[in-house]
Amino acid sequence: MAEILAVEVVDLVKAYGPNRAVNGLSFTVPAGSVTALLGPNGAGKTTTVEICEGFRRADAGTVLVLGRDPVADAAALRPRVGVMLQSGGMYPGARAGEMLRLVAAHHAHPLDPDTLLERVGLDGTAARTPFRRLSGGQKQLLSLAMAIVGRPELVFLDEPTAGLDVRARHATWDLVEELRAAGVTVVLTTHAMDEAERLADQVVIVDRGAVVAAGTPAELTRGGADGELRFRAPSGLDLDQLLAALPDGSRASERAGGHYIVRGTVDPAFLAAVTAWCAGNGVLPTDLRVEQRSLEDVFVDLTGSELAP
Ligand SMILES: Nc1ncnc2c1ncn2[C@@H]1O[C@H](COP(=O)(O)OP(=O)(O)OP(=O)(O)O)[C@@H](O)[C@H]1O
């Protein structure tokens, strides 16, 4: 059976003057999944999401959200799609609780606003605080609550945890996991590797306006000469001889004090070959550790940039 797509973006282009912020970007989001758009600052993530939300028009390419055009079919999509903005869309003088109740009142079967406020830690005083006086983190949590109070089928979350403290971050992650468990499709943007790794079924790495890789976190970190094995042993092992016992493309080095690093496609056979070579040479490796490539390593390889903190 064909996979049902909640979002389909094909060859999307959006330029601001001479700057092609989005430059031929394509990805799909299966219904019911959590997809993370991951990329360095200025990669085009927000622009892409805002086009999907119907807030900006594409210069070229096609975007389908729940099978519809986000601009032409905006009215039909509004009750079905939740949107968490990086900023804006609020009445500065309105209280947090009032804002959420107002949004809930526009939906046919909303979640209970008071319960939701409690879930995101905005009950009590915070609920009675005018929006402009909320802290940055509280504003974000309110914006998240407003995005999901209408029980949408699809939610766009633009950097939902940027600037949040650990507790609020975990509360947000729990909510996203609950949304997924309820069958809601979630598209989020993030710089945070651990967030993408923990939440996303699919990670789309975006750089300079285009997709440079996409897949599950496991698919992205698999493959290639991409792991390392570390151990300690007496100094002066014959590493050329060790490499001769390993697949082509493997590398080995010794750091001060008999710390060895062997890089290659680290699979069970690779580990067995290293330990067999050690056994054959009367070497007992200690502190033997296998380190697989992290999503962060993949990201740095592909984009040449470190992630923003
Ligand atoms: N309204 C605008 N006018 C002009 N340039 C813009 C506008 N909005 C975004 N840009 C530019 O488009 C590029 C992509 O920006 P965008 O906000 O989509 O990136 P991003 O990946 O979301 O970045 P970040 O992670 O920093 O939020 C940047 O170079 C940005 O300066």
The ligand as an SDF file (V2000), in Angstrom:
LIG
                    3D

 31 33  0  0  0  0  0  0  0  0999 V2000
   12.0170   37.9910    5.1930 N   0  0  0  0  0  0  0  0  0  0  0  0
   13.2740   37.8010    4.7990 C   0  0  0  0  0  0  0  0  0  0  0  0
   13.9080   38.7190    4.0290 N   0  0  0  0  0  0  0  0  0  0  0  0
   15.1680   38.5400    3.6040 C   0  0  0  0  0  0  0  0  0  0  0  0
   15.9270   37.4690    3.8920 N   0  0  0  0  0  0  0  0  0  0  0  0
   15.3590   36.5200    4.6670 C   0  0  0  0  0  0  0  0  0  0  0  0
   14.0200   36.6420    5.1570 C   0  0  0  0  0  0  0  0  0  0  0  0
   13.7400   35.5340    5.8990 N   0  0  0  0  0  0  0  0  0  0  0  0
   14.8530   34.7710    5.8600 C   0  0  0  0  0  0  0  0  0  0  0  0
   15.8270   35.3510    5.1270 N   0  0  0  0  0  0  0  0  0  0  0  0
   17.1600   34.7820    4.8240 C   0  0  0  0  0  0  0  0  0  0  0  0
   16.9710   33.4940    4.2880 O   0  0  0  0  0  0  0  0  0  0  0  0
   17.9630   32.5870    4.7560 C   0  0  0  0  0  0  0  0  0  0  0  0
   17.3080   31.4010    5.4040 C   0  0  0  0  0  0  0  0  0  0  0  0
   16.6780   31.8210    6.5940 O   0  0  0  0  0  0  0  0  0  0  0  0
   15.7910   30.8300    7.4820 P   0  0  0  0  0  0  0  0  0  0  0  0
   15.2610   31.6250    8.6230 O   0  0  0  0  0  0  0  0  0  0  0  0
   14.8180   30.1320    6.6250 O   0  0  0  0  0  0  0  0  0  0  0  0
   16.8910   29.8000    7.9800 O   0  0  0  0  0  0  0  0  0  0  0  0
   16.8520   28.7790    9.1830 P   0  0  0  0  0  0  0  0  0  0  0  0
   17.4480   27.5240    8.6570 O   0  0  0  0  0  0  0  0  0  0  0  0
   15.5040   28.6940    9.7700 O   0  0  0  0  0  0  0  0  0  0  0  0
   17.8470   29.4610   10.2150 O   0  0  0  0  0  0  0  0  0  0  0  0
   17.8350   29.4890   11.8220 P   0  0  0  0  0  0  0  0  0  0  0  0
   18.1810   28.1180   12.2460 O   0  0  0  0  0  0  0  0  0  0  0  0
   18.9130   30.4630   12.1240 O   0  0  0  0  0  0  0  0  0  0  0  0
   16.4600   29.9280   12.2510 O   0  0  0  0  0  0  0  0  0  0  0  0
   18.8670   33.4020    5.6570 C   0  0  0  0  0  0  0  0  0  0  0  0
   19.9750   33.8220    4.9200 O   0  0  0  0  0  0  0  0  0  0  0  0
   17.9840   34.5610    6.0630 C   0  0  0  0  0  0  0  0  0  0  0  0
   18.7810   35.6890    6.3590 O   0  0  0  0  0  0  0  0  0  0  0  0
  1  2  1  0
  2  3  1  0
  2  7  2  0
  3  4  2  0
  4  5  1  0
  5  6  2  0
  6  7  1  0
  6 10  1  0
  7  8  1  0
  8  9  2  0
  9 10  1  0
 10 11  1  0
 11 12  1  0
 11 30  1  0
 12 13  1  0
 13 14  1  0
 13 28  1  0
 14 15  1  0
 15 16  1  0
 16 17  2  0
 16 18  1  0
 16 19  1  0
 19 20  1  0
 20 21  2  0
 20 22  1  0
 20 23  1  0
 23 24  1  0
 24 25  2  0
 24 26  1  0
 24 27  1  0
 28 29  1  0
 28 30  1  0
 30 31  1  0
M  END
$$$$
